[in-house]
Amino acid sequence: MQMYHREHGKEQPYWPFGPFKVRLPFIHYRWENADMIQGLIMFVVGLAMIPLLEKFLGMPYEAALAFTFVAGILYVLPVLLGVPLVPGWITPAIPIVLLFLKGFEPGPEAIQALFALQLEVAIIFLILGATGWGAKLVEIFPNSLKSGIIIGAGIAALMGEFKVGGRVDATPYSLIIGAVISAYVLFSLSFKSILPNNWFAKQVAKFGLVTGMMIAMIVGWAVGEYPLPEVQWGITQPDFGLMFQYLTFSVGFPGWEVFLLAIPTAIIAYVIAFGDIIVGNSLIERASEVRGDEHIENNISRVHLVTAIRNGIHAFFAPWPGLAGPLWTAAHATVIERYNMGKKAMESVYSGGGAFWFSALVALFILPLVTFFKPVLPIALSLTLILTGYICIMVGMEKLTNPNERGVAGIVAVTLALPDPKSIIYAFAVGIALYALVERPKLFGRVKQDK
């Protein structure tokens, strides 16, 4: 139980703090055991960023592990400051970020590049959140360009996993089985049709991606695709001293030309992240219609400000290839699904997200859990990227309304997915040019809007 309780139909209690609303577990909201269990398992997805830190930034495992502790603290920041969304990475942007990083040598050069990119993302969120210009900026982008970017990010994610020499090629049994099971649980119409009358299916649905990920790990160990874990006991001790050697304070700050090169990627990351905000807000609105006992305020400016803070801290203290995103779609959808079951299932939308990420943060200190999952970290990353690729293509295609938009978006997507660090710039240029040449009724001048 918590110290403060809300009145029926009112907002969850909080402590005001400037533009934020501070909420703590056991004080402002109830602790949720089901979400705690998910957090103690799904924290491994955060650890899955370690292979990317090792490969693209050239850092050792011990330093990369310390980076995940910084990320873990920042995951709890949104619910702590009054944001009802379950945060994560800007996952669809990961392939785009990796394309950008491929243009730099792993080590100090790549660290400086990622610092510049993440700082720019923080600045974009800060300015557009404080001024309210965020929605207006996204509206300026043609629908075909936005959809093409989303689809291209999805294609790039899938190509990175399924290419010759990729992780699926190296460990096909675990990843294919895990991806199929995850897709079935998350997207299958036949699975959804049996949910109302099947107790076991309901339990599986509560944990979303966890089921597929755990089965993939078991298969990987059973067929020898991954080594068995060497479980160690005690408390995790990340090497923060070593981590400091891989920050801009040690390797130096980037030059202005690196900041210029990062601008297109930063803009794409924001456009994708704003789409996540829209998805999260839609889920909150649906939940509000189901649950009349709690008024949920999803302040878009506050979401922007918190996301800006997270990216800013990351840039200086733990440059993060996944960036800091406002929404982890799969986890947020899982929390909202339980929330919709009523107050007995989840007291507040903040209690679900809070229990999830506070538990995930605690899990980082539990050495047996960290060492148990260490050999299979690539599985968590691969399944996240594969499912993200599917969702990006699905959502991007859904937004296209006519053949011209579909054609332009397809060209943008293919251009963006090319294995060239400059493909981001090319995709922008191609998309804008094709929009002007193919979609506009008038090549020059203003286009009259139908009334």
N, C-alpha and C positions, 0 to 999 in steps of 0.2 A: 504494500500500500504506500501511497505518497502522502506528504504533509498537506499539500493544497489540493482541493477538489473543485472542479468547475460546476457551475450551475447548468441545468439542461438547456441546450441550444446556445450556450455562450462559448467564448474562446478559452482554450486551455490556459491555466494560470501561468504567469511569467514575471520576471523582474525586468522592468524597462531599462535599456542601456543605449541611449542615443537612438539610432535608426534600427536597433536590434531588440530582440525579445529573448532574454536568457531563460533557458529551461534546463533543469538538471533531473536525472533519474532519481526516483524515490522521494524527491521534493516536489517537482511539478508534474510528474507523470509516473504511471505504474511501470514496473519492470515486466517485460513479456518473455516468458521462458522459451516459447517456440522460436522467436526471433533471436534469442540468445544462442540457441543451438545452431541456427543457420550461420550466425556470425562466427562461431567457433570452428566452422568448416569452411565457409566462403572467404575467410581471411586469406586463404591460399591464393585467391585470384590477385590480391595485392602483391603477394610474393612473386607472382608470375611475371612481374615487370623486371625482376632481377636478371633473367637471361638477356633482355634488351639492354639493360644498363651495362652488363658485361661486354656485350658484342659491339654496341654502337658508341658507348662512352669509354670503353676500354678500362673499366674498373674491376677490381677483384670482388669476389662474393661478399667478403666481410664488410666492405664499404657500401656495396649495393644493399645489403641487409639493413645497414644503418639508415639508408635513404628511405626504406619502407617504413621505418618507425616515424620519420617525419611525416610521411604520407598518412600513416595510421592516425596520428594526432589530428591532421587536417581533415580527415574523413568525418570526424565527430563535430567539426566546427559548424556546419550548417544547422543541424538539429539543436546545437547548443545556443545558436544565435537567432533561432526563430524561423528557419526554413523547413517546410514540411516534406521536401523532396529527399529521397535517399541518394546521396552523391556518389560519384565514382570518377571514371576517366572521361575524356571526350573520345570514347572508344572508336567511333567511325573515322576519326581523324588520325588514328595511330599509323595506318599505312602511309598517309600523306606526310606525317612527321618523319617517319623512317626514310621516305624518299628524300626529304630535305636533308636529313642527317647523313645520308650516303654520299653527299657532296663534300663531306669533311672527314678528315683523318680521325679515327678513334683516339681518344685522349683529350688533351687540352683544347685542340681545335674544335672537336665535336661538343665538348662541354660548353665552350663559349657560344657556339651556335645555338645550342638548346637553351642556354641562359637568355640569349637575345630573343628567341622565339617566345619563351614562356613569359618573359617580362612584357613583351608586346601584347600578348594575350591578356595579361593582367591589366594593362593600361586600357585596352579596348573595353574590357568589362567595366572598369572603374568609370571611364568617361561616359560610356553609353548608359550605364546604370544610373549614374548621378544625374544625368541630363534627361533621361527617358527617351533618348534617340534610338535605342536599340531596335525597337520594333520598326521604326521608320527606315533604318538602314537595310534591314532584311527585305522590306517591301520594295526597295529600289532594285534589288536583284531580279532579273527575269526568272520566271518559274522554271524554264528549261535549264538555265544555268545552275540554279539551286538543286534541282533534281539530278542534273548531270554530275554535280559534285558529290552528292550523296551516293548515287549509283556507282560512280567511279571509285569512291572510297571502298564500297562493298566489293567491287571486282578486285581492287588491289589487295584487299584483305584475303580474299579467297585464293587469288593467284599466289600470294606469298606462302600460303599453307600447302597448296596442291601442286606447286611447281616441282620439276625434277630436282631432287636433292632437298626439298622442303621437309617439314616435320611429318606431314601425312605420308610422304614417300618413304621416310625413314622408319616411321612407326605406324603403319596403316591399320592394324587390327584395333589397337586401343582408341585411336582418334576417330576412325570411321564409325565404330560401334558407339562410342561416346557421343559423337555428333548426331547420329541417327536417333538415339534414345532421347537426347536433349531436345532435338527438333520435334520429336513426337510428343513429348510432354508439354512443350511450350506452345506449339503451333497446330497440332493435329486436330482436325474437326472430329475425327472418330474418337479421340481421347476425350475431348470436351463433351461428346455426346453421352459418355458413360459416367461422367463425374457426378451427376445428381444422385444416382442410385448405387454408387460403388464406393464403399468406405475406404478401401485400399487406394483407389485412384485419387481420392480426395487427399489422403496423407501424402502421396507422391507429389501431387500438384502444389502442396504447401511449400515444398522445398525446391521447386523449379529446376534450376541448372545443377543443383547439388547431386541429384540422382544420376544424371548422365556422366558427371565428372567423376563420381565415386566408382561407377561401373567401369569407366575408361581406365581408371587407375588400377583397379583389380585385374582387368584384362591385360594391361601393360605389364604388370608384375607376373601374371600367370604365363604369358607367352615369351617372357624374357626381353621385351622391348625396353624396359626400364629396370635398373638395378633395384634390389630390395633395399629398403631404408635401413640405415644404421641409427636406431633411435638412441638419443642421449637424454639424460635426465638433468633437471636443474632449471635455471632461468637463463633465457637468451641474453647474451652480452654483445650487442652490436659494437663495432669498432668506430666510434665517432671521431676519434683522433685520426684514423686512416681516412674516414669520410671527408674530413676537412681538406685533405690534399687534392680532392676532386671537385672542389668548389671554385668559383671565379676569384675568391679572395686569394687562392693559392696559384691558380693557373693563369690569372690575368683576365681582364675584361675585354670583350670583343671590340673590333673597330666598327666604324659607322657603316662600312660596306656589308658587314655581316647582318646588321640590323635591317638594312635595305633588302637583302636577300630573304630575310625572314618574313617580311610584310605579307606577301601573298599567302603563305602558309598560315600565318596568324589570322588573317581575314577568313580563310576557309574554316579554320578551327572554330572561330566565333559563330559563323553561319551555321555550322553543324551543331554547336552547343546551343544556339538559340532554338533550333529545331527540337532539341532535347527538352528545353524549358517548356515549349508549347505542348509536347507530349505529356510531360509531368503535370502541367497545369490542367490538361484535359482529364487525366486520371483523378486528380484532386476534385475537380468539379463533379465528376460522376460519383465519387465517394460522398461528396456533400449532399447529393440528391438522395443517396441511400441512407446516410446517417444524419438525421436531423438533430441529434443530441450534442453535436460539436460544431461550432463555427470555425472553419479552417481559413486562415488568411494566408494566401500565397502571394506575397508582395514581390512582384517581378524585379523592382529596383533593389530590394534586399537580397534576392537571389544573385543579381549581378554583383553587388558589393561583396558578398561573402565569397563568391567565385573569384573575384579579383584579388581578395586577400589571400586565398589559398594559392593561386598561381604566383602571386608576388613572393610569398614565403618560399614556395617551391623553387622559384628561379634562383634565389640567393642561397638556400640551404639544402636543396635536393632537386636539381633539375630532373624533370620527370617526362619520359617519352610519351606517356599516356595523357599528359597535361592534367589539369584539375577540372573535371566536368561537373555540371550542376545535377546530373542525373545518371544513375546506373539503372537503366530501363528494366532489366529483368528483376533485379532486387526490389525496386520500387513497386513494380507490378505485383510481385509476390506479397509485399507488405500491404498494399491496398486491397488485394483480394481477401486477406484475412481481416482487415479492418472492416470491410463490407459485411462480414459475417455478424457484426454486432459488438456491443460494448463488452460482453463477456469474453469474446475472442480477443479483442484489443481495445483497451480503455481509451487511447487517444492515438491519432496518427503519429504523434511525436514519440509515443512509447514504443511503437514498433521499430521505427528507424533508429531511435536512440539505443534500444537494447541491441539491435543488430551491430552497429558500428562500435559502440563501447565494448561489446564482447569481442569483436574482431581485433580491437586494439589490445585488449588483455591477452588474446591468443598469441600475439606476436612475442609476448614475454614467456610463453610456455614452451620451453626448449623441446620437449618430446613431440609436440605438434609440429613445430618448425622443422625438426630433423626428419619426422615421419614423411612430410610432404616434399622435402627438398629434392629427391630424385625425380619427382613427377611434375615439377613446376611447369615444364613445357606443355603438359596436357591442359592445365588450366588456362594458359595463354592462348593455345591453339583453339580450344573450344570457344573461348570468348571471341576470338577473331572470326572464326567460321560462322558462329551464330550472328555476330555483328554484320558480317557480309550479307547473310541472308536477309536480315532485317533492313539493311540499307537499300538493297535492291528492291525489296517489297515496298518500302515506304516511298522511295524515289519514283518507282513506276506508277504508284497510286496517285501521285500528285500531277502527273501529266494528263492533259485534257484533250489534245488534238494531235494529228500526225506530225505537224511541223514541230511542235514542242518535243515530241518523242524522238524525232530525227536529230534535232539539235542536241538534246540531252544525251543521246547515244554517242554522238561524236565527242562531246565533252567528256563523257565517262571513259571512253576508250583512250582518249588523249591523256587523261589524268592517270589512268592505270598503267601507262607505259613505264618501264623500268629506267626512268631518267629523272634525276633530281630536278631538272628544269621543266618537267612535264606539268607541274603546278602552274607555272607562268604561261606555258603554251595553252593549257586548258582554259584559263581565264581569257586569253586573247582570242582563241578560236570561238569560245562561247559567246563573247560580246559581238564579234564580227558576224557570226552566223545569225545571232538574234536580230541584228540590224538588217542583214541581207534577206533573211528568210521569213522572219515572223512579223516584222513591222509592216502594216499596210502602207505607210509612207516612209521612204528611206530618210527623208529630212523633214524637220518640222514636228509639231506636236500632233499626236494621234488623238482624235476625238473619241471619247468614251461613250459607249451605248448607254442610254438612260433606261 
